[in-house]
């Protein structure tokens, strides 16, 4: 790597890369790591950087040079001694791990090192994960294992205990917005989305078929009516929000989070906070500001408190429609009585 050039991994996770450099300097690189962090935080970039650093023939100042034959094959995804496993469908099944294990037993085709990367490690079936344990414990000299996950709690404790866990730092707002832009998520939708998640893969899924954009329109229409004390908002629940929820628990939770978020923006506005880094519903900013000035702080706090309880109600198996209809009635009463 040219002097002064910063890798994508260092841009996203500078602290972690510096830590890995020290480990490599001290010849203390572990044989197995579990990289934990939300999608977009740089797990793949860190895994690639480590692969480059391990195999690079001519590292410069503890950085891969990016030009040697080893680096070039890694960058093109064609290195014979790097084996990648990832879900086929929703799971990593035991057959894929058996293939991985068979590769463990082979000598490196070139040099003396092998690297195994398991993406979405939380999606290993229990039998697949259990079959990997012995190989994690005794990988052999020059063999390294990287497992990547967005959900550490879904990875078997026995796997976690046999690896060194590296927690990736959450991205700052601007980096997260840039990652979403890189995934073709519009700025307006991204600014709302980061108010409820830092997982880019979640937002990508929500944006499929235009669902997230429709959800924002539905929430905006409902907010316009309910904030004016109009029971037309009750109709919005049936004609728009319930259809958007589509009996899917994740979508129901997202819609409830959006409701909470837009009323949080309202509270910020009422407090005179216009900082764009703290506001999310930028497209509705004028409406939100008008609502924030229309009501007393006590009323707005009461409404915000009502929205915070909706997730709990949904978890108590109250239907999404009932949760939002009751919330609508309570908000109208809180604002008008």
Secondary structure, 3 states (H helix, E strand, C coil): CCCCCCCHHHHHCHHHHHHHHHHHHCCCCCCEEEEECCCCCCHHHHHHHHHHHHHCCCCECCECCCCCHHHHHHHCCCCCCEEEECCECCEECHHHHHHHHHHHCCCCCCCCCEEEEECCHHHECHHHHHHHHHHHHCCCCCEEEEEEECCHHHCCHHHHHCCEEEECCCCCHHHHHHHHHHCCCCHHHHHHHCCCCCCHHHHHHHHHHHHHHHHHHHHHHHHHHHHCCCCHHHHHHHHHHHHHHCCCHHHHHHHHHHHHHHHHHHHHHHCCCCCCCCCCCHHHHHHHHHHHHHCCHHHHHHHHHHHHCHHHHHHCCCCHHHHHHHHHHHHHHHHHC
